[in-house]
Amino acid sequence: MVEKIGHIKNPLTVIAIFAAIAEISGTTVLPFIEADNQNIYIWFLMFFPIFLVGIFFLTLNFNHRVLYAPSDYKDEKNFVNPYGKASPEEQGNKLREEVEEIEAEGSAEKSSATEKTDKNEREAESTHDKFMSAAKINSIRNRQLMADVTLAEKLAVNKLTKELGLNFKTDVRLEFPDSNVRAVYDALAIDDDEVHAVEVKLFKARHVDPSRLAKVLEQSELAAQSFRGIDPRNFTLHIFAVMDTPEVEMAMLKHNLESFAKRYKVKVKIHITTLDDLQNEYQYNP
């Protein structure tokens, strides 16, 4: 019969057993206490459960993760380490989302602007359109965008590694099963005081749309809240805007992005440079 009773695995069970023993023991010894002290002791028996419940809910609010045991997780590794390498599928989905954002931004700009086409681009299209279908042209552009996004992410992370002196791991997934928070970042590094997450955004349109940052800011806000329960370090999101457009006012752009990021409850640092500057810095010549 005793063999059927498993050992205690969950902190919640420990709390329940402690509370039960405290109340039963307190009630049992009450008749043996002197009459002068019984009045005080009765007040203690009444307020102790209230105090215990209050402490429990404070813990549940600010550090709820300590109330779970490793066996409560589908994968016990997540109890120790919420960081993991993003799967190839997750990396591919993220890359496609970035490309779709750039294409949508470019399409919106073309539809709202007058017909002004770069001379070189017009000449290239006029010569190639005679021999290639629209689908073929779109496929080539899509592959070029993927290459540009991948290049921008790699060079931007290299630049941050050099400037901050941190060892960034690329394509990292943050996952908190108890709060259903899941986010994939281009890079992540940890030092003694902070967890640094990096999101690189490539912009090709002349008019930058700050709402492209909304998704990663929402995810990071939730991630920062989850971190408060498991890690004493601060969570910082580094947004690296890489511009591939001419005549961009960097100071104004940084101000606009910072203003947009302030809508979210997460610490954000904005970094801005151009793709040409990154290529020149690392002597990358495609």
C-alpha positions in Angstrom: 0.0 0.0 0.0 2.8 2.4 0.9 4.5 1.6 -2.4 1.6 3.2 -4.3 2.3 6.6 -2.7 4.8 8.4 -4.8 7.4 10.7 -3.5 6.6 14.4 -3.4 7.7 16.1 -6.7 5.8 19.3 -6.8 6.4 22.4 -4.6 2.7 23.0 -4.4 2.3 19.7 -2.6 4.9 20.7 -0.1 3.0 24.0 0.6 -0.3 22.1 1.0 1.3 19.6 3.4 3.0 22.3 5.4 -0.2 24.3 5.8 -2.2 21.2 6.8 0.3 20.1 9.4 0.6 23.6 10.8 -3.2 24.0 11.2 -3.7 20.5 12.7 -0.8 20.8 15.1 -1.9 24.3 16.1 -5.5 23.1 16.9 -4.2 20.0 18.7 -2.0 21.9 21.2 -4.6 24.7 21.9 -6.2 22.9 24.9 -2.8 22.6 26.5 -2.0 26.3 26.4 -2.6 28.4 29.5 -5.9 30.3 29.4 -4.1 33.7 29.4 -2.3 32.8 26.2 -5.1 31.1 24.4 -6.6 34.3 23.2 -3.4 35.3 21.4 -2.9 31.8 20.0 -6.4 31.8 18.6 -5.7 35.0 16.7 -2.5 33.4 15.4 -4.5 30.4 14.1 -6.9 32.6 12.3 -4.4 34.9 10.7 -1.7 32.4 9.8 -3.7 30.8 6.9 -4.5 34.3 5.6 -0.8 35.2 5.7 0.1 31.9 4.0 -2.4 32.5 1.2 -1.1 36.0 0.7 2.5 34.9 0.4 1.4 32.2 -2.0 -0.4 34.6 -4.4 2.5 37.0 -4.2 4.8 34.2 -5.3 2.3 33.2 -8.0 2.3 36.7 -9.3 6.0 37.6 -9.3 7.8 34.2 -9.4 5.3 31.6 -10.5 7.8 29.3 -12.1 9.2 28.2 -8.7 5.8 26.5 -8.0 6.5 24.0 -10.7 8.7 20.9 -10.7 10.8 19.8 -13.7 8.4 16.8 -14.1 5.5 19.3 -14.7 7.1 20.3 -18.0 6.7 18.3 -21.3 10.4 18.5 -21.7 12.3 18.8 -18.4 15.1 20.7 -20.1 12.8 23.7 -20.4 12.8 23.9 -16.6 16.5 24.6 -16.5 17.1 26.4 -19.8 14.4 28.3 -21.8 17.0 29.0 -24.6 17.3 26.6 -27.6 18.4 26.6 -31.2 15.6 27.5 -33.5 14.7 24.6 -35.8 15.3 24.8 -39.6 11.6 25.2 -40.1 11.4 28.1 -37.6 14.3 29.8 -39.3 12.8 29.3 -42.7 9.4 30.7 -41.6 11.1 33.7 -40.0 13.1 34.4 -43.2 10.0 34.2 -45.3 8.1 36.6 -43.0 10.9 39.1 -43.3 10.9 38.9 -47.1 7.1 39.3 -47.2 7.3 42.4 -45.0 9.9 44.0 -47.3 7.9 43.1 -50.4 4.7 44.5 -48.8 6.5 47.7 -47.8 7.9 48.1 -51.3 4.5 47.5 -52.9 2.8 50.1 -50.7 5.4 52.7 -51.5 5.1 52.1 -55.3 1.3 52.3 -55.2 1.4 55.6 -53.3 4.2 57.2 -55.1 4.3 58.6 -58.7 5.9 56.5 -61.3 9.6 57.1 -60.6 11.8 54.2 -61.5 15.5 54.0 -61.1 17.2 54.2 -64.5 19.3 51.2 -64.1 16.4 49.1 -62.8 14.2 50.1 -65.7 17.0 49.2 -68.2 17.5 45.8 -66.5 13.8 45.0 -66.5 13.4 46.0 -70.2 16.1 43.6 -71.3 15.2 40.7 -69.1 11.4 40.9 -69.4 11.6 39.9 -73.0 13.1 36.6 -72.1 11.6 35.8 -68.7 8.1 35.4 -67.4 6.8 37.4 -64.6 6.9 34.4 -62.3 10.5 33.9 -63.1 11.3 37.5 -62.4 9.5 37.4 -59.1 11.3 34.2 -58.1 14.7 35.8 -58.8 13.7 38.9 -56.8 12.5 36.7 -53.9 15.8 34.8 -53.8 17.8 38.1 -53.9 15.7 39.5 -51.0 16.4 36.3 -49.0 20.1 36.7 -49.7 20.0 40.4 -48.6 18.1 39.7 -45.4 20.5 36.8 -44.5 23.5 39.0 -45.2 22.1 41.9 -43.2 21.5 39.7 -40.2 24.9 38.1 -40.3 26.8 41.4 -40.6 24.6 43.2 -38.1 25.2 40.5 -35.5 28.9 40.6 -36.2 28.9 44.3 -35.6 27.0 44.0 -32.3 29.4 41.2 -31.2 32.3 43.6 -31.8 30.8 46.6 -30.2 29.3 44.9 -27.1 32.0 42.3 -26.6 29.4 39.5 -26.2 29.3 36.0 -27.6 26.0 36.0 -29.5 24.4 32.7 -30.5 22.4 33.0 -33.7 18.8 31.8 -34.4 17.8 31.3 -30.8 14.4 30.3 -29.6 13.0 31.4 -26.3 10.3 29.3 -24.9 8.3 29.4 -21.6 5.9 26.5 -21.6 4.1 27.6 -18.4 3.1 31.0 -20.0 2.8 29.9 -23.6 5.4 32.4 -24.7 7.6 31.5 -27.7 9.8 33.8 -29.7 12.7 33.3 -32.2 15.5 35.9 -32.4 18.3 36.4 -34.8 20.8 36.3 -32.0 21.0 36.1 -28.2 23.7 36.6 -25.6 23.8 36.6 -21.8 26.2 38.4 -19.5 26.1 38.9 -15.7 23.4 41.6 -15.8 21.4 41.2 -18.9 19.9 38.9 -21.5 20.5 40.5 -24.9 18.1 39.5 -27.7 18.7 40.8 -31.2 16.3 41.4 -34.1 17.6 42.6 -37.4 15.3 44.4 -39.8 16.3 45.2 -43.4 14.5 48.2 -44.9 14.5 48.9 -48.6 11.6 51.4 -48.8 12.4 55.1 -48.6 9.6 55.6 -46.0 10.1 53.2 -43.1 7.1 51.8 -41.4 7.7 51.4 -37.7 4.8 49.0 -37.4 7.1 46.3 -38.8 8.6 46.2 -35.2 5.2 45.5 -33.6 5.4 41.7 -33.6 8.8 41.4 -32.2 8.0 44.0 -29.6 4.9 42.2 -28.5 6.8 38.9 -28.2 9.6 40.6 -26.3 7.2 42.3 -23.9 5.8 38.9 -23.0 9.3 37.3 -22.8 10.5 40.1 -20.5 7.5 39.4 -18.2 8.3 35.7 -18.1 11.9 36.4 -17.4 11.0 38.2 -14.2 9.9 34.9 -12.7 13.0 32.8 -13.6 16.0 35.0 -14.1 17.2 38.0 -12.0 18.8 39.6 -15.1 17.2 42.3 -17.2 15.9 41.5 -20.6 17.0 43.8 -23.4 15.9 43.8 -27.0 18.4 45.2 -29.6 16.6 46.2 -32.8 19.2 46.6 -35.6 17.7 48.5 -38.5 19.8 48.0 -41.7 18.9 50.5 -44.4 19.3 49.6 -48.1 17.9 52.9 -49.4 19.6 56.2 -50.3 19.2 59.5 -48.6 18.0 58.3 -45.2 18.0 60.7 -42.3 19.4 58.4 -39.6 18.7 60.6 -36.6 15.1 61.1 -37.5 14.6 57.5 -38.2 16.1 56.4 -34.9 13.8 58.9 -33.1 10.7 57.5 -34.9 11.7 53.9 -34.1 12.4 54.7 -30.4 9.1 56.5 -30.1 7.3 53.5 -31.5 9.1 51.1 -29.2 8.2 53.1 -26.1 4.6 51.9 -26.5 5.8 48.5 -25.2 6.9 47.5 -21.7 10.3 46.1 -22.7 13.8 47.6 -22.6 14.8 48.4 -26.3 18.0 49.7 -27.8 17.9 50.9 -31.4 20.9 50.5 -33.7 20.9 51.9 -37.3 23.3 51.6 -40.1 23.3 51.0 -43.9 23.9 47.8 -45.7 26.7 49.4 -47.7 28.4 50.5 -44.5 28.2 47.0 -43.1 29.6 45.5 -46.3 32.4 48.0 -46.4 33.3 47.5 -42.7 33.6 43.7 -43.2 35.0 44.1 -46.8 32.1 42.0 -48.1 31.9 42.2 -51.9 29.2 40.0 -53.4 
